[in-house]
Structure formats: C-alpha cells, structure tokens
Amino acid sequence: MAAIFFFSLPAHGHVNPTLPLVRELTSRGHRVLYYDVEAFREKIEAAGAQFVPIDAYICLLYTSDAADDMQCV
C-alpha cells in the first residue's frame, strides 16, 4: 500500500477529473491524502481520500478583496 498525495487548484475543472483516479487508488487499498479547499471536502471524501484543508494557505495568495470573498480570517 502506498501513500499518495494530491494537490489541486481549487476549481471544479481541476478537482473533478482527479476523482475517478482517487476512487480507483483507494479501492486498491492505497492511502490518498488530498490537499484542497473546504468547498471540495465532500467530493474528495466521497471519492475515498483523506481531505487536508489548505484554505488558510490559499488566502495568503489573494488580494484582500478576494480574501474577503473566500471568508479568510
């Protein structure tokens, strides 16, 4: 069994295509850790991966206006 890490841009077009692969890897007994924002937690966990939130780190990359939209603290 391997430990596999996924890092994806927080966008449907980036996350959704990885989910079938995540399902296959977890069905084969691999441990998948998936780093992304809270908005994708449910989809990622439903695919069998362990979700790891990166919201705080993503907020550092955006301007203050965008950070307000993302509900950054």
Contact map, one row per residue, 1 for C-alpha under 8 A:
1110000000000000000000000000111000000000000000000000000000000000000000000
1111000000000000000000000000011000000000000000000000000000000000000000000
1111100000000000000000000000011110000000000000000000000000000000000000000
0111110000000000000000000000011110000000000000000000000000000000000000000
0011111000000000000000000000000111100000000000000000000000000000000000000
0001111100000000000000000000000111100000000000000000000000000000000000000
0000111110000000000000000000000001110000000000000000000000000000000000000
0000011111000110000000000000000000110000000000000000000000000000000000000
0000001111100110000000000000000000010000000000000000000000000000000000000
0000000111110110000000000000000000011001000000000000000000000000000000000
0000000011111110000000000000000000000000000000000000000000000000000000000
0000000001111111000000000000000000000000000000000000000000000000000000000
0000000000111111100000000000000000000000000000000000000000000000000000000
0000000111111111110000000000000000000000000000000000000000000000000000000
0000000111111111111000000000000000000001000000000000000000000000000000000
0000000000011111111000000000000000000000000000000000000000000000000000000
0000000000001111111110000000000000000000000000000000000000000000000000000
0000000000000111111111000000000000000000000000000000000000000000000000000
0000000000000011111111100000000000000000001100100000000000000000000000000
0000000000000000111111110000000000000000000000100000000000000000000000000
0000000000000000111111111000000000000000000000000000000000000000000000000
0000000000000000011111111100000100000000000000111000000000000000000000000
0000000000000000001111111110000000000000000000111000000000000000000000000
0000000000000000000111111111000000000000000000000000000000000000000000000
0000000000000000000011111111111100000000000000000000000000000000000000000
0000000000000000000001111111111100000000000000011000000000000000000000000
0000000000000000000000111111110000000000000000000000000000000000000000000
0000000000000000000000011111110000000000000000000000000000000000000000000
1000000000000000000000001111111000000000000000000000000000000000000000000
1111000000000000000000001111111100000000000000000000000000000000000000000
1111000000000000000000001100111110000000000000001100000000000000000000000
0011110000000000000001001100011111000000000000011100000000000000000000000
0011110000000000000000000000001111100000000000001111000000000000000000000
0000111000000000000000000000000111110000000100001111000000000000000000000
0000111100000000000000000000000011111000000000000011110000000000000000000
0000001111000000000000000000000001111101100000000011111000000000000000000
0000000001000000000000000000000000111111100000000000111001000000000000000
0000000000000000000000000000000000011111100000000000111000000000000000000
0000000000000000000000000000000000001111110000000000000000000000000000000
0000000001000010000000000000000000011111111100000000000000000000000000000
0000000000000000000000000000000000011111111110000010100000000000000000000
0000000000000000000000000000000000000011111111000000000000000000000000000
0000000000000000001000000000000000000001111111100000000000000000000000000
0000000000000000001000000000000001000001111111111110000000000000000000000
0000000000000000000000000000000000000000111111111110000000000000000000000
0000000000000000000000000000000000000000011111111000000000000000000000000
0000000000000000001101100000000000000000001111111000000000000000000000000
0000000000000000000001100100000100000000000111111100000000000000000000000
0000000000000000000001100100001111000000000111111110000000000000000000000
0000000000000000000000000000001111000000000110011111000000000000000000000
0000000000000000000000000000000011110000100110001111100000000000000000000
0000000000000000000000000000000011110000000000000111110000000000000000000
0000000000000000000000000000000000111100100000000011111000000000000000000
0000000000000000000000000000000000111100000000000001111111000000000000000
0000000000000000000000000000000000011100000000000000111111100000000000010
0000000000000000000000000000000000000000000000000000011111110000000000011
0000000000000000000000000000000000000000000000000000011111111000000000000
0000000000000000000000000000000000001000000000000000011111111100000000000
0000000000000000000000000000000000000000000000000000001111111100001001010
0000000000000000000000000000000000000000000000000000000111111100001000000
0000000000000000000000000000000000000000000000000000000011111110000000000
0000000000000000000000000000000000000000000000000000000001111111111000000
0000000000000000000000000000000000000000000000000000000000001111111000000
0000000000000000000000000000000000000000000000000000000000000111111100000
0000000000000000000000000000000000000000000000000000000000000111111110000
0000000000000000000000000000000000000000000000000000000000000111111111000
0000000000000000000000000000000000000000000000000000000000110111111111110
0000000000000000000000000000000000000000000000000000000000000001111111110
0000000000000000000000000000000000000000000000000000000000000000111111110
0000000000000000000000000000000000000000000000000000000000100000011111110
0000000000000000000000000000000000000000000000000000000000000000001111111
0000000000000000000000000000000000000000000000000000001100100000001111111
0000000000000000000000000000000000000000000000000000000100000000000000111
